[in-house]
Amino acid sequence: MTPPPASPVRPLWVALGFVLTGLGFLGLVLPGLPGTVWFVLAAACFARGNPKWEAWLLSRPVVGDLVRDYREGRGMPLRAKWIACTCIVMAVGFSLTRIPVVIGQVAWALVGLAGILYISLRVPTRRA
């Protein structure tokens, strides 16, 4: 019996996985840009496109731990929560000086507040 033909969409999942992986690595070094969310999405894309690339991503020292922690619902370390919330405050604070319209400033501040509340209240805190 021959295996079914490969889906023509699979290479697109792999390509998207690489783009998201690149964003994730940028997020590890740039303040204000999250990294974990991009790696989680990249792993999901690789799982649909080519499980070998998913295994490669999960074998990366820091990245694999982040994705596995998310998938297993372990949450974030307290220190990471503090860093994330501080980055949100700094990024929103800086951005507010660049937004000329008051309603835009209020909306952006509410987006930042929503992010902080989500991290603080909904994301489990992993104890070391």
Buried (B, 14 or more C-beta within 10 A) or exposed (E): EEEEEEEEEEEEBBEBBBEBBEBBBEBBEEEEBBBBBBBBBBBBBBBBBBEEBBEBBBEBEEBBEBBEBBEEEBBBBEEBBEEBBEBBBEBBEEBBEEBEEEEEBEEBBEEBEEBBEEBEEEBEEBEE
